[in-house]
């Protein structure tokens, strides 16, 4: 299975998917930790994947999403953005709306 | 190590006519980019446009670049 197919399966498998450096319990980067904290505060149930353990996934995602950094948040298979955009959405109360819609 | 001026030049070359201000410590940077090309585009698209001007540097030499992307008048 190609990395692009793997990514598609992962995105189809959960309505909210977060690709980070590390794990939610042990994030390896401040931005990834912030993304986990924001999602948890919104009551999101999300699948998370550690790109540090899978260099092919890391490179494949950059091409898949045309987004060069991590974390990367996907809701219903669509790239929402990285940490910056999550913070911005959260400040406007839009992150919670997106999470609620995805989990409805 | 990347300097703010290096990033500023790359963004200016990639987004002709944009007004660019960059600050940073060599790994983490912040940039404010005002460009007419952003008009009518969402935040995600705007950030992708800026990242595209930096080629392979994003996520490598540049660990993090926090962006504020504005269209003129915003």
Backbone of each chain as nested JSON, in Angstrom:
{
  "chains": [
    {"id": "A", "residues": [
      {"number": 1, "name": "UNK", "atoms": {"N": [0.858, -1.192, 0.0], "CA": [0.0, 0.0, 0.0], "C": [0.896, 1.244, 0.0]}},
      {"number": 2, "name": "UNK", "atoms": {"N": [0.605, 2.179, -0.893], "CA": [1.455, 3.38, -0.966], "C": [1.178, 4.273, 0.242]}},
      {"number": 3, "name": "UNK", "atoms": {"N": [2.101, 5.159, 0.494], "CA": [1.948, 6.048, 1.646], "C": [0.702, 6.924, 1.458]}},
      {"number": 4, "name": "UNK", "atoms": {"N": [0.423, 7.312, 0.225], "CA": [-0.756, 8.16, -0.019], "C": [-2.033, 7.389, 0.325]}},
      {"number": 5, "name": "UNK", "atoms": {"N": [-2.053, 6.088, 0.006], "CA": [-3.239, 5.273, 0.342], "C": [-3.35, 5.107, 1.852]}},
      {"number": 6, "name": "UNK", "atoms": {"N": [-2.176, 4.939, 2.487], "CA": [-2.161, 4.811, 3.966], "C": [-2.784, 6.059, 4.602]}},
      {"number": 7, "name": "UNK", "atoms": {"N": [-2.362, 7.226, 4.097], "CA": [-2.881, 8.492, 4.637], "C": [-4.383, 8.567, 4.431]}},
      {"number": 8, "name": "UNK", "atoms": {"N": [-4.818, 8.179, 3.217], "CA": [-6.271, 8.23, 2.935], "C": [-7.029, 7.323, 3.912]}},
      {"number": 9, "name": "UNK", "atoms": {"N": [-6.482, 6.141, 4.161], "CA": [-7.146, 5.212, 5.107], "C": [-7.216, 5.837, 6.497]}},
      {"number": 10, "name": "UNK", "atoms": {"N": [-6.102, 6.445, 6.899], "CA": [-6.081, 7.05, 8.236], "C": [-7.124, 8.168, 8.324]}},
      {"number": 11, "name": "UNK", "atoms": {"N": [-7.226, 8.955, 7.262], "CA": [-8.175, 10.087, 7.28], "C": [-9.616, 9.594, 7.199]}},
      {"number": 12, "name": "UNK", "atoms": {"N": [-9.812, 8.482, 6.495], "CA": [-11.177, 7.932, 6.422], "C": [-11.562, 7.219, 7.717]}},
      {"number": 13, "name": "UNK", "atoms": {"N": [-10.524, 6.821, 8.492], "CA": [-10.784, 6.024, 9.692], "C": [-11.341, 6.833, 10.851]}},
      {"number": 14, "name": "UNK", "atoms": {"N": [-11.053, 8.137, 10.869], "CA": [-11.537, 8.962, 11.998], "C": [-11.942, 10.33, 11.474]}},
      {"number": 15, "name": "UNK", "atoms": {"N": [-12.958, 10.911, 12.107], "CA": [-13.414, 12.224, 11.617], "C": [-12.418, 13.317, 11.997]}},
      {"number": 16, "name": "UNK", "atoms": {"N": [-11.666, 13.075, 13.093], "CA": [-10.649, 14.063, 13.499], "C": [-9.305, 13.35, 13.598]}},
      {"number": 17, "name": "UNK", "atoms": {"N": [-8.329, 13.82, 12.826], "CA": [-7.008, 13.169, 12.815], "C": [-5.937, 14.233, 13.046]}},
      {"number": 18, "name": "UNK", "atoms": {"N": [-5.001, 13.931, 13.945], "CA": [-3.936, 14.887, 14.247], "C": [-2.585, 14.197, 14.054]}},
      {"number": 19, "name": "UNK", "atoms": {"N": [-1.781, 14.744, 13.162], "CA": [-0.422, 14.232, 12.951], "C": [0.522, 15.121, 13.756]}},
      {"number": 20, "name": "UNK", "atoms": {"N": [1.257, 14.511, 14.67], "CA": [2.129, 15.303, 15.55], "C": [3.499, 14.652, 15.71]}},
      {"number": 21, "name": "UNK", "atoms": {"N": [4.391, 15.447, 16.308], "CA": [5.702, 14.915, 16.695], "C": [5.534, 14.375, 18.104]}},
      {"number": 22, "name": "UNK", "atoms": {"N": [5.564, 13.046, 18.246], "CA": [5.374, 12.423, 19.552], "C": [3.961, 11.878, 19.665]}},
      {"number": 23, "name": "UNK", "atoms": {"N": [3.517, 11.714, 20.918], "CA": [2.155, 11.201, 21.151], "C": [1.426, 12.212, 22.03]}},
      {"number": 24, "name": "UNK", "atoms": {"N": [0.086, 12.11, 22.111], "CA": [-0.643, 13.038, 22.979], "C": [-0.127, 13.013, 24.428]}},
      {"number": 25, "name": "UNK", "atoms": {"N": [0.278, 11.811, 24.869], "CA": [0.776, 11.721, 26.257], "C": [2.196, 12.279, 26.333]}},
      {"number": 26, "name": "UNK", "atoms": {"N": [2.972, 12.083, 25.244], "CA": [4.383, 12.511, 25.263], "C": [4.704, 13.308, 23.98]}},
      {"number": 27, "name": "UNK", "atoms": {"N": [4.137, 14.517, 23.841], "CA": [4.475, 15.303, 22.641], "C": [5.944, 15.701, 22.671]}},
      {"number": 28, "name": "UNK", "atoms": {"N": [6.576, 15.718, 21.506], "CA": [8.023, 15.995, 21.444], "C": [8.296, 17.416, 20.974]}},
      {"number": 29, "name": "UNK", "atoms": {"N": [7.226, 18.222, 20.842], "CA": [7.442, 19.587, 20.318], "C": [6.325, 20.45, 20.883]}},
      {"number": 30, "name": "UNK", "atoms": {"N": [6.676, 21.68, 21.232], "CA": [5.717, 22.574, 21.886], "C": [4.468, 22.811, 21.055]}},
      {"number": 31, "name": "UNK", "atoms": {"N": [4.657, 22.89, 19.726], "CA": [3.498, 23.168, 18.857], "C": [2.573, 21.961, 18.824]}},
      {"number": 32, "name": "UNK", "atoms": {"N": [3.169, 20.754, 18.806], "CA": [2.339, 19.543, 18.825], "C": [1.603, 19.442, 20.159]}},
      {"number": 33, "name": "UNK", "atoms": {"N": [2.288, 19.779, 21.248], "CA": [1.643, 19.736, 22.571], "C": [0.455, 20.698, 22.617]}},
      {"number": 34, "name": "UNK", "atoms": {"N": [0.667, 21.885, 22.032], "CA": [-0.402, 22.91, 22.023], "C": [-1.608, 22.387, 21.238]}},
      {"number": 35, "name": "UNK", "atoms": {"N": [-1.348, 21.739, 20.118], "CA": [-2.447, 21.221, 19.281], "C": [-3.255, 20.186, 20.065]}},
      {"number": 36, "name": "UNK", "atoms": {"N": [-2.552, 19.308, 20.787], "CA": [-3.242, 18.277, 21.582], "C": [-4.088, 18.944, 22.661]}},
      {"number": 37, "name": "UNK", "atoms": {"N": [-3.502, 19.927, 23.306], "CA": [-4.204, 20.624, 24.399], "C": [-5.465, 21.32, 23.874]}},
      {"number": 38, "name": "UNK", "atoms": {"N": [-5.36, 21.983, 22.728], "CA": [-6.514, 22.694, 22.153], "C": [-7.638, 21.709, 21.819]}},
      {"number": 39, "name": "UNK", "atoms": {"N": [-7.282, 20.609, 21.188], "CA": [-8.303, 19.624, 20.799], "C": [-8.962, 19.011, 22.024]}},
      {"number": 40, "name": "UNK", "atoms": {"N": [-8.144, 18.669, 23.01], "CA": [-8.707, 18.052, 24.222], "C": [-9.64, 19.039, 24.919]}},
      {"number": 41, "name": "UNK", "atoms": {"N": [-9.258, 20.302, 24.936], "CA": [-10.098, 21.319, 25.596], "C": [-11.447, 21.45, 24.887]}},
      {"number": 42, "name": "UNK", "atoms": {"N": [-11.48, 21.116, 23.583], "CA": [-12.738, 21.187, 22.824], "C": [-13.532, 19.881, 22.969]}},
      {"number": 43, "name": "UNK", "atoms": {"N": [-13.003, 18.945, 23.742], "CA": [-13.711, 17.674, 23.931], "C": [-13.633, 16.783, 22.712]}},
      {"number": 44, "name": "UNK", "atoms": {"N": [-12.545, 16.937, 21.941], "CA": [-12.435, 16.153, 20.7], "C": [-11.916, 14.744, 21.004]}},
      {"number": 45, "name": "UNK", "atoms": {"N": [-12.517, 13.777, 20.309], "CA": [-11.955, 12.414, 20.31], "C": [-11.241, 12.291, 18.981]}},
      {"number": 46, "name": "UNK", "atoms": {"N": [-9.932, 12.146, 19.014], "CA": [-9.202, 12.187, 17.744], "C": [-8.175, 11.063, 17.663]}},
      {"number": 47, "name": "UNK", "atoms": {"N": [-7.917, 10.655, 16.415], "CA": [-6.835, 9.691, 16.17], "C": [-5.561, 10.513, 16.025]}},
      {"number": 48, "name": "UNK", "atoms": {"N": [-4.45, 10.022, 16.623], "CA": [-3.201, 10.78, 16.434], "C": [-2.104, 9.848, 15.946]}},
      {"number": 49, "name": "UNK", "atoms": {"N": [-1.239, 10.382, 15.111], "CA": [-0.16, 9.58, 14.527], "C": [1.155, 10.308, 14.763]}},
      {"number": 50, "name": "UNK", "atoms": {"N": [2.172, 9.549, 15.172], "CA": [3.476, 10.123, 15.511], "C": [4.38, 10.096, 14.283]}},
      {"number": 51, "name": "UNK", "atoms": {"N": [4.583, 11.251, 13.672], "CA": [5.358, 11.273, 12.42], "C": [6.845, 11.058, 12.67]}},
      {"number": 52, "name": "UNK", "atoms": {"N": [7.264, 11.145, 13.929], "CA": [8.69, 10.903, 14.202], "C": [9.033, 9.426, 14.057]}},
      {"number": 53, "name": "UNK", "atoms": {"N": [7.993, 8.588, 14.209], "CA": [8.231, 7.145, 14.101], "C": [8.16, 6.661, 12.674]}},
      {"number": 54, "name": "UNK", "atoms": {"N": [7.713, 7.546, 11.766], "CA": [7.481, 7.074, 10.394], "C": [7.894, 8.16, 9.398]}},
      {"number": 55, "name": "UNK", "atoms": {"N": [9.186, 8.2, 9.035], "CA": [9.681, 9.238, 8.107], "C": [8.943, 9.248, 6.77]}},
      {"number": 56, "name": "UNK", "atoms": {"N": [8.511, 8.059, 6.302], "CA": [7.783, 8.021, 5.014], "C": [6.452, 8.762, 5.158]}},
      {"number": 57, "name": "UNK", "atoms": {"N": [5.793, 8.538, 6.324], "CA": [4.516, 9.222, 6.574], "C": [4.756, 10.729, 6.614]}},
      {"number": 58, "name": "UNK", "atoms": {"N": [5.848, 11.112, 7.284], "CA": [6.175, 12.539, 7.422], "C": [6.349, 13.186, 6.046]}},
      {"number": 59, "name": "UNK", "atoms": {"N": [7.111, 12.53, 5.175], "CA": [7.354, 13.099, 3.837], "C": [6.077, 13.028, 2.995]}},
      {"number": 60, "name": "UNK", "atoms": {"N": [5.373, 11.905, 3.121], "CA": [4.142, 11.713, 2.33], "C": [3.102, 12.771, 2.651]}},
      {"number": 61, "name": "UNK", "atoms": {"N": [3.031, 13.149, 3.935], "CA": [2.037, 14.147, 4.347], "C": [2.36, 15.52, 3.783]}},
      {"number": 62, "name": "UNK", "atoms": {"N": [3.654, 15.825, 3.727], "CA": [4.044, 17.134, 3.189], "C": [3.576, 17.258, 1.749]}},
      {"number": 63, "name": "UNK", "atoms": {"N": [3.698, 16.157, 1.011], "CA": [3.26, 16.199, -0.383], "C": [1.732, 16.159, -0.462]}},
      {"number": 64, "name": "UNK", "atoms": {"N": [1.131, 15.312, 0.405], "CA": [-0.331, 15.138, 0.378], "C": [-1.041, 16.463, 0.641]}},
      {"number": 65, "name": "UNK", "atoms": {"N": [-0.507, 17.196, 1.636], "CA": [-1.255, 18.383, 2.081], "C": [-0.631, 19.687, 1.588]}},
      {"number": 66, "name": "UNK", "atoms": {"N": [0.555, 19.585, 0.975], "CA": [1.264, 20.8, 0.578], "C": [1.44, 21.718, 1.801]}},
      {"number": 67, "name": "UNK", "atoms": {"N": [1.696, 21.027, 2.963], "CA": [1.909, 21.762, 4.235], "C": [3.175, 21.192, 4.846]}},
      {"number": 68, "name": "UNK", "atoms": {"N": [4.194, 22.024, 5.034], "CA": [5.52, 21.495, 5.33], "C": [5.804, 21.191, 6.789]}},
      {"number": 69, "name": "UNK", "atoms": {"N": [4.901, 21.617, 7.689], "CA": [5.278, 21.448, 9.096], "C": [4.223, 20.638, 9.842]}},
      {"number": 70, "name": "UNK", "atoms": {"N": [4.567, 20.356, 11.102], "CA": [3.63, 19.627, 11.962], "C": [3.456, 20.416, 13.226]}},
      {"number": 71, "name": "UNK", "atoms": {"N": [2.336, 20.308, 13.933], "CA": [1.224, 19.384, 13.729], "C": [0.405, 19.711, 12.487]}},
      {"number": 72, "name": "UNK", "atoms": {"N": [-0.324, 18.704, 12.026], "CA": [-1.319, 18.902, 10.979], "C": [-2.65, 18.333, 11.468]}},
      {"number": 73, "name": "UNK", "atoms": {"N": [-3.678, 19.187, 11.452], "CA": [-5.013, 18.756, 11.889], "C": [-5.908, 18.547, 10.67]}},
      {"number": 74, "name": "UNK", "atoms": {"N": [-6.584, 17.408, 10.623], "CA": [-7.561, 17.113, 9.569], "C": [-8.912, 16.855, 10.227]}},
      {"number": 75, "name": "UNK", "atoms": {"N": [-9.938, 17.487, 9.672], "CA": [-11.305, 17.21, 10.114], "C": [-12.096, 16.762, 8.899]}},
      {"number": 76, "name": "UNK", "atoms": {"N": [-12.708, 15.565, 9.022], "CA": [-13.408, 14.944, 7.893], "C": [-12.521, 14.938, 6.651]}},
      {"number": 77, "name": "UNK", "atoms": {"N": [-11.268, 14.562, 6.832], "CA": [-10.373, 14.358, 5.703], "C": [-9.809, 15.637, 5.109]}},
      {"number": 78, "name": "UNK", "atoms": {"N": [-10.206, 16.795, 5.659], "CA": [-9.734, 18.077, 5.088], "C": [-8.682, 18.691, 6.004]}},
      {"number": 79, "name": "UNK", "atoms": {"N": [-7.578, 19.185, 5.405], "CA": [-6.57, 19.858, 6.233], "C": [-7.156, 21.138, 6.801]}},
      {"number": 80, "name": "UNK", "atoms": {"N": [-7.112, 21.266, 8.128], "CA": [-7.567, 22.509, 8.761], "C": [-6.387, 23.443, 8.901]}},
      {"number": 81, "name": "UNK", "atoms": {"N": [-5.244, 22.875, 9.295], "CA": [-4.036, 23.703, 9.39], "C": [-3.099, 23.22, 10.472]}},
      {"number": 82, "name": "UNK", "atoms": {"N": [-2.139, 24.098, 10.79], "CA": [-1.172, 23.777, 11.833], "C": [-1.539, 24.475, 13.125]}},
      {"number": 83, "name": "UNK", "atoms": {"N": [-0.543, 24.581, 14.01], "CA": [-0.798, 25.123, 15.357], "C": [-1.334, 26.554, 15.295]}},
      {"number": 84, "name": "UNK", "atoms": {"N": [-0.699, 27.379, 14.461], "CA": [-1.12, 28.783, 14.317], "C": [-2.603, 28.915, 14.024]}},
      {"number": 85, "name": "UNK", "atoms": {"N": [-3.032, 28.173, 13.027], "CA": [-4.424, 28.279, 12.571], "C": [-5.362, 27.712, 13.637]}},
      {"number": 86, "name": "UNK", "atoms": {"N": [-4.933, 26.662, 14.335], "CA": [-5.773, 26.101, 15.403], "C": [-5.96, 27.132, 16.512]}},
      {"number": 87, "name": "UNK", "atoms": {"N": [-4.88, 27.848, 16.858], "CA": [-4.986, 28.878, 17.91], "C": [-5.958, 29.976, 17.467]}},
      {"number": 88, "name": "UNK", "atoms": {"N": [-5.807, 30.381, 16.193], "CA": [-6.662, 31.445, 15.647], "C": [-8.141, 31.015, 15.662]}},
      {"number": 89, "name": "UNK", "atoms": {"N": [-8.397, 29.786, 15.2], "CA": [-9.775, 29.268, 15.18], "C": [-10.324, 29.178, 16.601]}},
      {"number": 90, "name": "UNK", "atoms": {"N": [-9.452, 28.742, 17.527], "CA": [-9.91, 28.566, 18.912], "C": [-10.318, 29.896, 19.524]}},
      {"number": 91, "name": "UNK", "atoms": {"N": [-9.529, 30.935, 19.222], "CA": [-9.826, 32.267, 19.772], "C": [-11.195, 32.762, 19.293]}},
      {"number": 92, "name": "UNK", "atoms": {"N": [-11.578, 32.352, 18.076], "CA": [-12.877, 32.796, 17.518], "C": [-13.985, 31.801, 17.866]}},
      {"number": 93, "name": "UNK", "atoms": {"N": [-13.655, 30.76, 18.664], "CA": [-14.662, 29.76, 19.031], "C": [-15.01, 28.834, 17.881]}},
      {"number": 94, "name": "UNK", "atoms": {"N": [-14.242, 28.925, 16.778], "CA": [-14.6, 28.119, 15.59], "C": [-14.05, 26.7, 15.695]}},
      {"number": 95, "name": "UNK", "atoms": {"N": [-12.975, 26.512, 16.496], "CA": [-12.415, 25.164, 16.596], "C": [-13.438, 24.224, 17.252]}},
      {"number": 96, "name": "UNK", "atoms": {"N": [-14.075, 24.747, 18.322], "CA": [-15.075, 23.903, 19.023], "C": [-16.215, 23.556, 18.056]}},
      {"number": 97, "name": "UNK", "atoms": {"N": [-16.622, 24.547, 17.228], "CA": [-17.72, 24.31, 16.264], "C": [-17.333, 23.198, 15.299]}},
      {"number": 98, "name": "UNK", "atoms": {"N": [-16.09, 23.284, 14.779], "CA": [-15.626, 22.269, 13.822], "C": [-15.615, 20.891, 14.479]}},
      {"number": 99, "name": "UNK", "atoms": {"N": [-15.145, 20.851, 15.739], "CA": [-15.059, 19.565, 16.46], "C": [-16.467, 19.008, 16.686]}},
      {"number": 100, "name": "UNK", "atoms": {"N": [-17.362, 19.882, 17.153], "CA": [-18.738, 19.418, 17.427], "C": [-19.391, 18.887, 16.152]}},
      {"number": 101, "name": "UNK", "atoms": {"N": [-19.202, 19.618, 15.038], "CA": [-19.798, 19.177, 13.769], "C": [-19.23, 17.81, 13.367]}},
      {"number": 102, "name": "UNK", "atoms": {"N": [-17.906, 17.676, 13.547], "CA": [-17.259, 16.426, 13.128], "C": [-17.728, 15.249, 13.969]}},
      {"number": 103, "name": "UNK", "atoms": {"N": [-18.099, 15.548, 15.221], "CA": [-18.483, 14.455, 16.126], "C": [-19.994, 14.288, 16.236]}},
      {"number": 104, "name": "UNK", "atoms": {"N": [-20.723, 15.075, 15.387], "CA": [-22.202, 14.969, 15.514], "C": [-22.704, 13.779, 14.712]}}
    ]},
    {"id": "B", "residues": [
      {"number": 1, "name": "UNK", "atoms": {"N": [22.78, 29.143, 9.682], "CA": [21.506, 29.366, 10.374], "C": [20.747, 30.481, 9.642]}},
      {"number": 2, "name": "UNK", "atoms": {"N": [19.432, 30.296, 9.56], "CA": [18.611, 31.262, 8.828], "C": [18.517, 32.582, 9.581]}},
      {"number": 3, "name": "UNK", "atoms": {"N": [18.55, 33.669, 8.809], "CA": [18.35, 34.982, 9.445], "C": [17.01, 35.547, 8.971]}},
      {"number": 4, "name": "UNK", "atoms": {"N": [16.391, 36.401, 9.789], "CA": [15.112, 36.986, 9.37], "C": [15.17, 37.617, 7.971]}},
      {"number": 5, "name": "UNK", "atoms": {"N": [16.3, 38.275, 7.683], "CA": [16.392, 38.953, 6.364], "C": [16.327, 37.93, 5.228]}},
      {"number": 6, "name": "UNK", "atoms": {"N": [16.921, 36.724, 5.465], "CA": [16.898, 35.698, 4.41], "C": [15.45, 35.322, 4.084]}},
      {"number": 7, "name": "UNK", "atoms": {"N": [14.678, 35.134, 5.18], "CA": [13.271, 34.725, 4.988], "C": [12.496, 35.85, 4.318]}},
      {"number": 8, "name": "UNK", "atoms": {"N": [12.755, 37.069, 4.775], "CA": [12.058, 38.229, 4.182], "C": [12.307, 38.286, 2.676]}},
      {"number": 9, "name": "UNK", "atoms": {"N": [13.553, 38.104, 2.274], "CA": [13.88, 38.178, 0.837], "C": [13.154, 37.092, 0.057]}},
      {"number": 10, "name": "UNK", "atoms": {"N": [13.138, 35.89, 0.62], "CA": [12.491, 34.784, -0.1], "C": [10.99, 35.035, -0.278]}},
      {"number": 11, "name": "UNK", "atoms": {"N": [10.357, 35.538, 0.757], "CA": [8.914, 35.786, 0.665], "C": [8.65, 36.915, -0.331]}},
      {"number": 12, "name": "UNK", "atoms": {"N": [9.476, 37.957, -0.269], "CA": [9.287, 39.092, -1.188], "C": [9.467, 38.657, -2.634]}},
      {"number": 13, "name": "UNK", "atoms": {"N": [10.428, 37.758, -2.86], "CA": [10.64, 37.292, -4.241], "C": [9.489, 36.4, -4.7]}},
      {"number": 14, "name": "UNK", "atoms": {"N": [8.972, 35.619, -3.738], "CA": [7.896, 34.69, -4.103], "C": [6.54, 35.357, -4.2]}},
      {"number": 15, "name": "UNK", "atoms": {"N": [6.375, 36.491, -3.483], "CA": [5.095, 37.214, -3.513], "C": [5.372, 38.677, -3.887]}},
      {"number": 16, "name": "UNK", "atoms": {"N": [5.634, 38.917, -5.17], "CA": [5.993, 40.281, -5.588], "C": [4.964, 41.313, -5.113]}},
      {"number": 17, "name": "UNK", "atoms": {"N": [5.456, 42.41, -4.542], "CA": [4.559, 43.493, -4.114], "C": [4.094, 43.328, -2.68]}},
      {"number": 18, "name": "UNK", "atoms": {"N": [4.476, 42.192, -2.06], "CA": [4.024, 41.988, -0.67], "C": [4.883, 42.814, 0.278]}},
      {"number": 19, "name": "UNK", "atoms": {"N": [4.256, 43.254, 1.402], "CA": [5.002, 43.942, 2.458], "C": [5.303, 42.883, 3.517]}},
      {"number": 20, "name": "UNK", "atoms": {"N": [6.585, 42.708, 3.846], "CA": [6.984, 41.58, 4.692], "C": [7.819, 42.067, 5.877]}},
      {"number": 21, "name": "UNK", "atoms": {"N": [7.428, 41.635, 7.088], "CA": [8.261, 41.924, 8.279], "C": [8.537, 40.587, 8.961]}},
      {"number": 22, "name": "UNK", "atoms": {"N": [9.797, 40.285, 9.258], "CA": [10.158, 39.002, 9.863], "C": [11.022, 39.237, 11.097]}},
      {"number": 23, "name": "UNK", "atoms": {"N": [10.739, 38.464, 12.16], "CA": [11.605, 38.495, 13.355], "C": [11.86, 37.049, 13.737]}},
      {"number": 24, "name": "UNK", "atoms": {"N": [12.944, 36.804, 14.487], "CA": [13.166, 35.415, 14.855], "C": [14.526, 35.186, 15.474]}},
      {"number": 25, "name": "UNK", "atoms": {"N": [14.673, 33.953, 16.038], "CA": [15.896, 33.659, 16.791], "C": [16.806, 32.671, 16.059]}},
      {"number": 26, "name": "UNK", "atoms": {"N": [16.493, 32.41, 14.769], "CA": [17.34, 31.458, 14.052], "C": [16.639, 30.132, 13.819]}},
      {"number": 27, "name": "UNK", "atoms": {"N": [15.653, 29.799, 14.656], "CA": [14.892, 28.551, 14.462], "C": [13.405, 28.836, 14.406]}},
      {"number": 28, "name": "UNK", "atoms": {"N": [12.958, 29.678, 15.37], "CA": [11.538, 30.028, 15.394], "C": [11.422, 31.449, 14.89]}},
      {"number": 29, "name": "UNK", "atoms": {"N": [10.5, 31.647, 13.94], "CA": [10.346, 32.981, 13.352], "C": [8.886, 33.39, 13.368]}},
      {"number": 30, "name": "UNK", "atoms": {"N": [8.659, 34.711, 13.367], "CA": [7.296, 35.23, 13.149], "C": [7.364, 36.153, 11.942]}},
      {"number": 31, "name": "UNK", "atoms": {"N": [6.347, 36.106, 11.114], "CA": [6.322, 37.008, 9.951], "C": [4.934, 37.609, 9.803]}},
      {"number": 32, "name": "UNK", "atoms": {"N": [4.929, 38.887, 9.45], "CA": [3.665, 39.545, 9.095], "C": [3.77, 39.863, 7.603]}},
      {"number": 33, "name": "UNK", "atoms": {"N": [2.846, 39.325, 6.822], "CA": [2.891, 39.488, 5.367], "C": [1.578, 40.122, 4.898]}},
      {"number": 34, "name": "UNK", "atoms": {"N": [1.708, 41.264, 4.236], "CA": [0.514, 41.924, 3.68], "C": [0.644, 41.881, 2.166]}},
      {"number": 35, "name": "UNK", "atoms": {"N": [-0.34, 41.249, 1.512], "CA": [-0.239, 41.082, 0.05], "C": [-1.62, 41.16, -0.584]}},
      {"number": 36, "name": "UNK", "atoms": {"N": [-1.692, 41.837, -1.709], "CA": [-2.971, 41.954, -2.432], "C": [-3.421, 40.562, -2.883]}},
      {"number": 37, "name": "UNK", "atoms": {"N": [-2.443, 39.663, -3.144], "CA": [-2.795, 38.307, -3.608], "C": [-3.618, 37.539, -2.577]}},
      {"number": 38, "name": "UNK", "atoms": {"N": [-3.602, 38.002, -1.311], "CA": [-4.339, 37.262, -0.257], "C": [-5.838, 37.556, -0.294]}},
      {"number": 39, "name": "UNK", "atoms": {"N": [-6.184, 38.634, -0.941], "CA": [-7.594, 39.068, -0.91], "C": [-8.498, 37.918, -1.336]}},
      {"number": 40, "name": "UNK", "atoms": {"N": [-9.561, 37.674, -0.544], "CA": [-10.542, 36.658, -0.907], "C": [-10.107, 35.247, -0.6]}},
      {"number": 41, "name": "UNK", "atoms": {"N": [-8.907, 35.074, -0.006], "CA": [-8.438, 33.712, 0.295], "C": [-8.479, 33.456, 1.8]}},
      {"number": 42, "name": "UNK", "atoms": {"N": [-8.706, 32.217, 2.18], "CA": [-8.754, 31.858, 3.6], "C": [-7.355, 31.785, 4.187]}},
      {"number": 43, "name": "UNK", "atoms": {"N": [-7.311, 31.692, 5.516], "CA": [-6.025, 31.695, 6.212], "C": [-5.135, 30.547, 5.744]}},
      {"number": 44, "name": "UNK", "atoms": {"N": [-5.733, 29.377, 5.58], "CA": [-4.933, 28.198, 5.216], "C": [-4.237, 28.425, 3.88]}},
      {"number": 45, "name": "UNK", "atoms": {"N": [-5.012, 28.932, 2.899], "CA": [-4.441, 29.168, 1.564], "C": [-3.337, 30.207, 1.623]}},
      {"number": 46, "name": "UNK", "atoms": {"N": [-3.579, 31.257, 2.432], "CA": [-2.582, 32.325, 2.543], "C": [-1.272, 31.758, 3.097]}},
      {"number": 47, "name": "UNK", "atoms": {"N": [-1.396, 30.941, 4.153], "CA": [-0.176, 30.37, 4.738], "C": [0.528, 29.482, 3.714]}},
      {"number": 48, "name": "UNK", "atoms": {"N": [-0.263, 28.707, 2.93], "CA": [0.359, 27.826, 1.925], "C": [1.108, 28.652, 0.888]}},
      {"number": 49, "name": "UNK", "atoms": {"N": [0.553, 29.812, 0.526], "CA": [1.22, 30.673, -0.453], "C": [2.573, 31.135, 0.081]}},
      {"number": 50, "name": "UNK", "atoms": {"N": [2.587, 31.488, 1.382], "CA": [3.858, 31.946, 1.97], "C": [4.846, 30.781, 2.056]}},
      {"number": 51, "name": "UNK", "atoms": {"N": [4.362, 29.608, 2.527], "CA": [5.27, 28.457, 2.655], "C": [5.869, 28.103, 1.295]}},
      {"number": 52, "name": "UNK", "atoms": {"N": [5.056, 28.262, 0.21], "CA": [5.56, 27.888, -1.111], "C": [6.769, 28.743, -1.505]}},
      {"number": 53, "name": "UNK", "atoms": {"N": [6.819, 29.993, -0.987], "CA": [7.951, 30.866, -1.372], "C": [9.237, 30.407, -0.685]}},
      {"number": 54, "name": "UNK", "atoms": {"N": [9.105, 29.549, 0.352], "CA": [10.286, 29.162, 1.133], "C": [10.836, 27.806, 0.715]}},
      {"number": 55, "name": "UNK", "atoms": {"N": [10.183, 27.192, -0.276], "CA": [10.695, 25.944, -0.838], "C": [10.892, 24.909, 0.255]}},
      {"number": 56, "name": "UNK", "atoms": {"N": [12.014, 24.203, 0.182], "CA": [12.239, 23.097, 1.108], "C": [12.678, 23.534, 2.488]}},
      {"number": 57, "name": "UNK", "atoms": {"N": [12.838, 24.813, 2.703], "CA": [13.398, 25.278, 3.995], "C": [12.41, 25.086, 5.141]}},
      {"number": 58, "name": "UNK", "atoms": {"N": [11.125, 25.18, 4.813], "CA": [10.115, 25.073, 5.887], "C": [10.141, 23.673, 6.493]}},
      {"number": 59, "name": "UNK", "atoms": {"N": [10.223, 23.611, 7.792], "CA": [10.235, 22.31, 8.465], "C": [11.638, 21.731, 8.499]}},
      {"number": 60, "name": "UNK", "atoms": {"N": [12.608, 22.404, 7.831], "CA": [14.002, 21.957, 7.921], "C": [14.806, 23.045, 8.616]}},
      {"number": 61, "name": "UNK", "atoms": {"N": [15.454, 23.925, 7.8], "CA": [16.229, 25.003, 8.472], "C": [15.287, 25.885, 9.307]}},
      {"number": 62, "name": "UNK", "atoms": {"N": [14.061, 26.035, 8.814], "CA": [13.109, 26.859, 9.575], "C": [12.215, 25.903, 10.364]}},
      {"number": 63, "name": "UNK", "atoms": {"N": [12.463, 25.818, 11.677], "CA": [11.673, 24.861, 12.471], "C": [10.226, 25.318, 12.57]}},
      {"number": 64, "name": "UNK", "atoms": {"N": [10.058, 26.62, 12.796], "CA": [8.687, 27.117, 12.93], "C": [8.601, 28.547, 12.422]}},
      {"number": 65, "name": "UNK", "atoms": {"N": [7.532, 28.822, 11.706], "CA": [7.294, 30.177, 11.211], "C": [5.851, 30.527, 11.506]}},
      {"number": 66, "name": "UNK", "atoms": {"N": [5.647, 31.387, 12.51], "CA": [4.262, 31.739, 12.845], "C": [3.878, 32.92, 11.964]}},
      {"number": 67, "name": "UNK", "atoms": {"N": [2.747, 32.814, 11.304], "CA": [2.394, 33.758, 10.246], "C": [1.173, 34.595, 10.589]}},
      {"number": 68, "name": "UNK", "atoms": {"N": [1.263, 35.866, 10.216], "CA": [0.084, 36.719, 10.215], "C": [-0.044, 37.184, 8.769]}},
      {"number": 69, "name": "UNK", "atoms": {"N": [-1.13, 36.783, 8.103], "CA": [-1.247, 37.081, 6.672], "C": [-2.445, 38.002, 6.45]}},
      {"number": 70, "name": "UNK", "atoms": {"N": [-2.2, 39.179, 5.924], "CA": [-3.254, 40.186, 5.765], "C": [-3.356, 40.626, 4.314]}},
      {"number": 71, "name": "UNK", "atoms": {"N": [-4.571, 40.947, 3.907], "CA": [-4.741, 41.622, 2.608], "C": [-4.758, 43.114, 2.939]}},
      {"number": 72, "name": "UNK", "atoms": {"N": [-4.345, 43.959, 1.977], "CA": [-4.331, 45.404, 2.251], "C": [-5.693, 45.862, 2.796]}},
      {"number": 73, "name": "UNK", "atoms": {"N": [-5.614, 46.669, 3.862], "CA": [-6.855, 47.213, 4.433], "C": [-7.421, 46.356, 5.548]}},
      {"number": 74, "name": "UNK", "atoms": {"N": [-6.798, 45.165, 5.787], "CA": [-7.318, 44.319, 6.889], "C": [-6.682, 44.735, 8.205]}}
    ]}
  ]
}
